[in-house]
Amino acid sequence: MRLVSIPTFIEIIYGEDEHPPSISTIRRRCPTIPGAFRDGKRWRIDLDVYFAAMRNRALGGWACDQEVAFVTAIDNRIR
């Protein structure tokens, strides 16, 4: 279980983007983000659950090889 805050989640997932989503955007999306849950008043995201879900989606057939490699590379980098 690797719990992170929304700013850390943005830094990890969108770190290479020129225009990452804002904290408020991610906060609104939290109910649909795998591994996101409320910890009192703030949101936390379990990266293990998030990356497992993203890997399953990527390997499920809708993603190209580049997307699978991207998800796997981020997962390996933060382990």
C-alpha positions, -999 to 999 in steps of 0.1 A, spaced: 0 0 0 16 32 -12 -7 61 -2 -1 95 -18 -18 129 -17 -33 145 -48 -3 168 -54 21 138 -52 -2 118 -75 -1 146 -101 37 148 -98 41 110 -104 15 105 -131 16 138 -150 52 147 -142 63 148 -178 32 167 -191 36 204 -199 1 211 -187 -9 187 -159 -44 188 -145 -50 210 -115 -55 197 -80 -92 206 -81 -96 186 -113 -81 155 -98 -101 161 -66 -134 161 -87 -122 129 -105 -113 111 -73 -145 91 -71 -136 75 -104 -99 70 -99 -90 35 -89 -74 34 -54 -87 68 -43 -105 71 -10 -113 97 16 -90 99 46 -110 122 68 -115 154 48 -87 148 23 -84 124 -6 -56 98 -7 -47 75 -36 -32 40 -32 -7 38 -61 -6 0 -59 -43 -2 -66 -41 25 -92 -13 9 -112 -28 -26 -109 -61 -12 -124 -42 7 -151 -21 -23 -160 -53 -45 -162 -69 -19 -185 -38 -16 -206 -34 -54 -210 -72 -58 -216 -68 -48 -252 -77 -12 -255 -42 2 -251 -13 2 -276 21 -12 -267 34 23 -260 7 29 -233 14 -5 -217 51 4 -216 44 38 -201 22 24 -172 48 -3 -165 77 21 -165 60 44 -140 51 15 -118 87 2 -119 102 37 -112 82 42 -80 87 8 -65 
